[in-house]
Amino acid sequence: MNISKPKLVLSLLITLVALVSLYLWNYQRTMELKVEAYLLSSKKYSHEDIQQIDTHFGKAPLVSTEVIFKNEPLARYFYKEENGQIYQYSSAPVKGVDPDFTYRHLDPISP
């Protein structure tokens, strides 16, 4: 079987892109499951309390998981994993900036 060099390179490139995409999707899903487990076991929330969990890749931190609770749909809480531990590191309104917004699900700040 004689495959031309451009077809071989294109096939390898497509395979590489597919593998990287699969790895990133798997990593996102794993982080969402870890944050969900943290909220359910450590923070004693139920599945019914959580409206949405999404993991995003960004600048700093590189990977961030955003949680929106059903009883507070206008607030986002951000979690990340560091040294094997999940913790909340920030919160923000879903839209815009509101310095007077009162958050219901803030975790106590760890030293």
C-alpha positions as CSV (number, residue, x, y, z in Angstrom):
1,M,0.0,0.0,0.0
2,N,1.5,3.3,-1.1
3,I,0.2,6.4,0.7
4,S,1.3,9.7,-0.5
5,K,3.2,11.9,2.0
6,P,0.6,14.7,2.2
7,K,-2.2,12.2,2.9
8,L,0.0,10.5,5.6
9,V,0.7,13.9,7.3
10,L,-2.9,14.9,7.1
11,S,-4.0,11.6,8.6
12,L,-1.5,11.9,11.4
13,L,-2.6,15.5,12.1
14,I,-6.3,14.6,12.2
15,T,-5.5,11.7,14.6
16,L,-3.4,14.0,16.8
17,V,-6.2,16.6,17.0
18,A,-8.7,13.9,17.8
19,L,-6.6,12.5,20.6
20,V,-5.9,15.9,22.1
21,S,-9.6,16.8,21.9
22,L,-10.6,13.5,23.6
23,Y,-8.0,14.0,26.3
24,L,-9.2,17.6,27.0
25,W,-12.9,16.5,27.1
26,N,-12.0,13.7,29.5
27,Y,-10.1,16.0,31.7
28,Q,-13.0,18.5,31.8
29,R,-15.4,15.7,32.7
30,T,-13.1,14.4,35.4
31,M,-12.8,17.8,37.0
32,E,-16.6,18.3,36.9
33,L,-17.0,14.9,38.7
34,K,-14.4,15.8,41.3
35,V,-16.0,19.1,42.1
36,E,-19.4,17.5,42.2
37,A,-18.1,14.8,44.6
38,Y,-16.5,17.5,46.8
39,L,-19.8,19.4,47.0
40,L,-21.8,16.3,47.7
41,S,-19.5,14.7,50.3
42,S,-17.5,17.5,51.9
43,K,-20.1,20.3,51.7
44,K,-23.2,18.1,52.1
45,Y,-25.0,19.6,49.1
46,S,-27.5,17.4,47.2
47,H,-27.8,16.9,43.4
48,E,-31.0,18.9,43.6
49,D,-29.0,21.9,45.0
50,I,-26.8,22.2,41.9
51,Q,-28.0,23.7,38.7
52,Q,-24.9,23.5,36.6
53,I,-21.2,22.5,36.7
54,D,-18.9,23.4,33.8
55,T,-15.1,23.2,33.5
56,H,-13.2,25.7,31.3
57,F,-9.7,26.1,30.2
58,G,-8.3,29.7,30.6
59,K,-5.3,31.7,31.6
60,A,-5.0,31.7,35.3
61,P,-5.9,29.3,36.8
62,L,-5.5,27.2,33.7
63,V,-8.4,24.9,34.6
64,S,-11.5,26.3,36.4
65,T,-14.8,24.6,37.3
66,E,-17.8,26.9,37.6
67,V,-20.8,26.0,39.7
68,I,-24.2,27.6,39.7
69,F,-26.7,26.6,42.4
70,K,-30.4,26.4,41.8
71,N,-31.3,28.7,44.7
72,E,-28.9,31.3,43.5
73,P,-28.9,31.3,39.6
74,L,-27.4,34.7,39.3
75,A,-24.1,33.8,41.0
76,R,-21.2,31.7,39.9
77,Y,-18.7,29.9,42.2
78,F,-15.3,28.8,40.9
79,Y,-13.4,25.8,42.1
80,K,-10.0,24.3,41.2
81,E,-7.8,21.4,42.2
82,E,-4.4,22.0,43.8
83,N,-2.2,19.4,45.4
84,G,-5.1,16.9,45.1
85,Q,-7.5,19.1,47.0
86,I,-10.6,20.8,45.5
87,Y,-11.4,24.3,46.8
88,Q,-13.4,27.3,46.0
89,Y,-11.2,30.2,45.0
90,S,-13.6,32.9,43.7
91,S,-17.2,33.9,43.0
92,A,-18.9,36.4,40.6
93,P,-22.3,37.3,39.3
94,V,-23.4,35.5,36.1
95,K,-23.5,38.8,34.3
96,G,-21.6,42.0,34.9
97,V,-20.0,43.2,38.2
98,D,-21.9,43.9,41.4
99,P,-19.8,44.7,44.4
100,D,-22.9,44.6,46.7
101,F,-24.0,41.1,45.6
102,T,-24.5,38.8,48.6
103,Y,-23.3,35.2,48.0
104,R,-25.0,32.4,49.8
105,H,-22.6,29.6,49.1
106,L,-19.2,31.1,49.9
107,D,-16.7,28.7,51.5
108,P,-14.7,29.9,54.5
109,I,-11.2,31.1,53.4
110,S,-8.5,28.5,54.3
111,P,-5.2,29.8,55.6
